[in-house]
């Protein structure tokens, strides 16, 4: 491929990304200071090489999957982030009140807003999070019912902090609730979260039977709390989940249904997971997710927290922008 043909391919890829319209030779004549015939010949050569393809009977060309790949590997220039985008991300990342996992999730939501693509954070599986501590914090009393309100706070070995506010019956003694939490902390620290409920029934309930008056209700309270924690502590978190459906590529009902089905398939989404530290681009068939999407992803690690950051969008994605954003976020959180 000659220099002019490379420049031509880059222009066609970037024009198609922005317009979703086949690019004609006439639109490129002034830019390249060549005749329309010369541009057509170069476009025909690029088509013969497999980098461009015709869409239906239009005289214009669009990038092929091979064309996008060549663009990403050889022609793409990193995009500079705007000061506004950097400030949005740094505001979240510098917030010491947030645990790492929450900060990352919020940043990926911001990236989803900036790019209008779908973001995914895939963390370690729930079973890899173990119980470090459960605490009970009393609040005030409901005047209407007389029920008491408490906050159950869960801390895992990965630094995840979850809390749940619960109304408990006036008949349950708060001291007994707190005492049971202390027993749980001594007996079940290090237990995978998805195994805690089972051990509560088999090990903790018999232990508290003789020391806690309403041991059935107390045990049920903790079982319910841990089940809620396990459900909320999802290892797949989306940002802008429906963003990708707004692109014209999914205007046909069948394609729309198919993409919705794939995004709802957690096991399929989890296949996006990677342990590669570079920001890598997977286009079309390479994604093993959907032939009409691009997935850009990387692995991150910050202390005990690690996982996959990924952006899903159409093949005509703004590659330079997404790669720059993911590199910025990954480098910042790992520092």
C-alpha positions in Angstrom: 0.0 0.0 0.0 1.4 3.4 -1.0 1.5 6.5 1.2 -1.5 8.1 -0.7 -3.5 4.9 -0.4 -2.8 4.7 3.3 -3.9 8.3 3.7 -6.9 7.6 1.6 -7.9 4.6 3.8 -7.5 6.6 7.0 -9.7 9.4 5.6 -12.4 6.9 4.5 -12.4 5.1 7.9 -12.6 8.3 9.8 -15.3 9.8 7.5 -17.4 6.6 7.7 -17.1 6.5 11.5 -18.6 10.0 11.7 -21.3 9.8 9.0 -22.2 6.1 8.6 -22.4 6.9 4.8 -20.3 5.3 2.0 -17.5 7.6 1.0 -17.4 8.6 -2.7 -14.3 9.6 -4.8 -15.8 13.0 -5.5 -15.7 13.9 -1.8 -12.0 13.2 -1.6 -10.8 15.0 -4.8 -10.1 18.4 -3.2 -8.5 16.9 -0.1 -6.0 14.9 -2.0 -5.6 17.3 -4.9 -6.0 14.4 -7.4 -8.5 13.7 -10.2 -11.6 11.7 -9.5 -10.2 8.9 -11.7 -7.0 8.7 -9.6 -9.0 8.4 -6.4 -11.3 5.8 -7.9 -8.3 3.7 -9.0 -6.8 3.9 -5.5 -10.2 3.0 -4.0 -10.4 0.0 -6.4 -6.9 -1.1 -5.4 -7.9 -0.9 -1.7 -11.0 -2.9 -2.4 -9.0 -5.5 -4.3 -6.6 -5.7 -1.3 -9.7 -6.3 1.0 -9.5 -3.0 3.0 -12.6 -1.5 1.5 -15.9 -2.9 0.3 -19.0 -1.6 -1.6 -22.3 -1.3 0.2 -25.0 -2.5 -2.1 -24.9 -0.7 -5.5 -23.5 2.6 -4.1 -20.5 3.9 -5.9 -19.0 4.8 -2.5 -16.9 2.6 -0.3 -16.9 1.6 3.4 -14.1 0.1 5.5 -14.0 -3.7 5.7 -13.1 -5.5 8.9 -9.6 -5.8 7.5 -9.6 -2.1 6.8 -10.5 -1.2 10.4 -7.8 -3.6 11.6 -5.1 -1.9 9.3 -6.3 1.5 10.5 -6.0 0.6 14.2 -2.6 -1.1 13.8 -1.0 1.4 11.4 -2.8 4.6 10.9 -4.6 5.6 14.0 -3.2 8.6 16.0 -3.9 8.8 19.8 -6.7 11.4 20.6 -5.9 14.0 23.1 -8.4 14.2 25.9 -10.2 17.4 26.6 -9.6 19.2 29.9 -13.3 18.7 30.7 -13.1 14.9 30.2 -9.9 14.7 32.3 -11.6 16.8 35.1 -14.7 14.5 35.1 -12.6 11.4 35.6 -10.1 13.0 38.1 -12.9 14.3 40.3 -14.1 10.7 40.8 -10.7 9.1 41.1 -9.5 11.7 43.7 -12.6 11.1 45.9 -11.2 9.3 48.9 -14.7 8.4 50.2 -15.0 5.9 47.3 -13.6 2.4 47.4 -11.6 1.5 44.2 -14.3 -0.6 42.7 -17.0 2.1 43.0 -14.6 4.8 41.6 -13.8 2.6 38.6 -17.5 1.8 38.0 -18.4 5.5 38.1 -15.5 6.4 35.7 -16.6 3.8 33.2 -20.1 5.3 33.4 -18.6 8.7 32.6 -16.6 7.2 29.7 -19.9 5.7 28.4 -21.5 9.1 28.6 -18.5 10.8 26.8 -18.4 8.2 24.0 -22.0 7.1 23.9 -20.9 3.5 23.8 -21.6 0.7 26.3 -19.1 0.2 29.1 -18.5 -3.0 31.1 -16.6 -3.6 34.2 -16.0 -7.3 35.0 -14.6 -7.9 38.4 -13.5 -11.1 40.1 -16.3 -13.6 40.6 -18.4 -13.3 43.8 -17.0 -16.5 45.2 -13.5 -14.8 45.2 -14.8 -12.2 47.7 -14.6 -13.4 51.2 -16.1 -12.0 54.4 -13.9 -9.7 56.3 -16.4 -8.1 58.7 -20.1 -7.6 59.2 -21.2 -4.7 61.4 -24.6 -3.5 62.7 -25.2 0.2 63.2 -28.4 1.2 65.0 -30.4 4.2 63.6 -33.6 5.8 64.9 -37.0 4.2 65.4 -39.9 4.3 63.0 -42.6 6.3 64.8 -45.6 4.8 63.0 -44.7 1.1 63.5 -42.3 1.2 66.3 -39.9 -0.8 64.2 -36.2 -0.1 64.7 -33.9 0.8 61.8 -30.3 -0.5 61.5 -27.6 -0.4 58.8 -25.8 -3.7 58.1 -22.3 -3.0 56.8 -20.3 -5.7 55.0 -16.6 -5.5 54.2 -14.9 -8.0 52.0 -11.2 -9.0 51.6 -11.1 -7.2 48.3 -11.9 -3.9 50.0 -15.6 -3.8 48.8 -17.9 -2.1 51.3 -21.6 -2.7 51.0 -24.4 -1.4 53.3 -28.0 -2.1 53.6 -30.6 -0.3 55.7 -33.2 -2.6 57.3 -36.3 -2.2 59.4 -36.4 -4.8 62.2 -39.2 -5.8 64.5 -39.4 -4.0 67.8 -39.3 -7.4 69.4 -35.7 -8.1 68.3 -33.1 -6.9 70.8 -30.4 -4.7 69.1 -27.8 -6.0 71.5 -28.5 -9.5 70.4 -28.2 -8.5 66.8 -24.8 -6.9 67.5 -23.7 -9.9 69.6 -24.6 -12.2 66.7 -22.6 -10.1 64.3 -19.6 -10.5 66.6 -20.1 -14.3 66.6 -20.3 -14.3 62.8 -17.1 -12.3 62.5 -15.2 -14.7 64.7 -16.5 -17.9 63.0 -16.9 -17.0 59.3 -14.1 -14.5 58.4 -12.6 -15.8 55.2 -15.7 -17.5 54.0 -16.7 -16.8 50.3 -19.7 -14.6 50.2 -21.8 -17.1 48.3 -21.2 -19.7 51.1 -22.0 -17.5 54.1 -25.7 -18.1 54.1 -25.2 -21.9 54.1 -22.7 -21.7 57.0 -25.1 -19.4 59.0 -27.7 -22.1 59.0 -25.4 -25.0 59.7 -22.9 -23.5 62.1 -24.1 -20.1 63.5 -27.7 -21.0 64.3 -26.8 -23.9 66.6 -24.2 -21.7 68.4 -26.7 -18.8 69.1 -29.6 -21.0 70.0 -28.9 -20.9 73.7 -27.7 -17.3 74.0 -30.0 -15.4 71.6 -33.7 -15.3 72.5 -35.1 -14.8 69.0 -32.4 -16.7 67.3 -34.6 -17.8 64.3 -35.5 -14.1 63.4 -31.9 -12.9 64.0 -30.5 -15.7 61.8 -33.0 -14.9 59.1 -32.1 -11.2 59.2 -28.4 -12.0 58.5 -29.3 -14.6 55.9 -31.4 -12.1 54.0 -28.7 -9.4 54.3 -26.0 -11.7 52.9 -28.2 -12.8 50.0 -28.8 -9.1 49.1 -25.1 -8.4 49.4 -24.2 -11.3 47.1 -26.8 -10.1 44.5 -25.6 -6.5 44.6 -22.0 -7.4 44.5 -22.3 -8.2 40.8 -19.1 -9.1 39.0 -20.5 -7.6 35.7 -21.5 -3.9 35.8 -22.7 -2.0 32.8 -22.6 1.7 32.0 -24.9 3.0 29.2 -26.1 -0.5 28.6 -28.6 0.5 25.9 -26.3 3.1 24.3 -25.1 0.8 21.5 -28.8 0.2 20.5 -29.0 3.8 19.4 -26.7 3.3 16.5 -28.2 2.9 13.1 -26.5 -0.6 12.7 -29.2 -1.9 15.1 -32.2 -0.2 13.5 -33.5 -3.5 12.1 -35.7 -5.3 14.7 -33.9 -8.7 14.4 -30.5 -7.2 15.0 -31.9 -5.1 17.8 -33.4 -8.2 19.5 -30.2 -10.2 19.0 -28.0 -7.5 20.6 -30.4 -7.1 23.6 -30.3 -10.8 24.1 -26.5 -10.9 24.0 -26.2 -8.0 26.5 -28.6 -9.8 28.9 -26.5 -13.0 28.6 -24.1 -12.6 31.6 -22.1 -15.7 30.8 -21.5 -14.4 27.2 -20.6 -10.9 28.5 -18.1 -12.5 31.0 -16.2 -14.0 28.0 -15.0 -10.5 27.3 -12.8 -10.8 30.4 -9.1 -10.5 29.8 -5.8 -10.7 31.7 -3.9 -8.7 29.1 -2.4 -5.5 30.5 -2.4 -3.6 27.2 -5.5 -1.9 25.8 -6.5 -4.2 23.0 -8.9 -3.7 20.1 -11.1 -6.6 18.9 -13.1 -6.0 15.7 -16.2 -7.9 14.4 -15.5 -11.6 14.3 -12.4 -11.2 16.6 -14.7 -10.2 19.5 -16.4 -13.7 19.7 -19.4 -11.7 20.9 -21.0 -10.2 17.8 -19.8 -9.7 14.3 -21.0 -6.2 14.1 -19.3 -4.8 17.2 -15.9 -3.7 18.3 -14.7 -4.4 21.8 -11.8 -2.4 23.3 -10.6 -3.8 26.6 -7.8 -4.1 29.2 -7.0 -5.6 32.5 -6.5 -3.4 35.6 -5.1 -4.1 39.0 -5.0 -1.7 42.0 -4.0 -3.3 45.2 -6.4 -6.3 45.8 -8.9 -4.9 43.2 -8.6 -6.2 39.7 -10.7 -6.9 36.7 -11.5 -6.0 33.1 -12.5 -2.6 31.6 -14.3 -2.9 28.3 -16.1 -0.6 25.8 -18.6 -2.2 23.3 -19.6 -0.2 20.3 -20.2 -0.5 16.5 -17.3 -1.4 14.2 -17.2 2.3 13.2 -16.1 3.2 16.7 -14.0 6.2 17.5 -11.0 4.0 18.2 -8.6 6.7 19.0 -10.8 8.3 21.6 -11.7 5.1 23.4 -8.2 3.7 23.5 -7.0 7.1 25.0 -9.7 7.1 27.6 -9.1 3.5 28.7 -5.3 4.1 28.8 -5.8 7.2 31.0 -8.2 5.4 33.4 -6.0 2.3 33.7 -2.8 4.2 34.3 -4.4 6.5 36.8 -6.0 3.8 39.0 -2.8 1.7 38.9 -0.7 4.6 40.0 
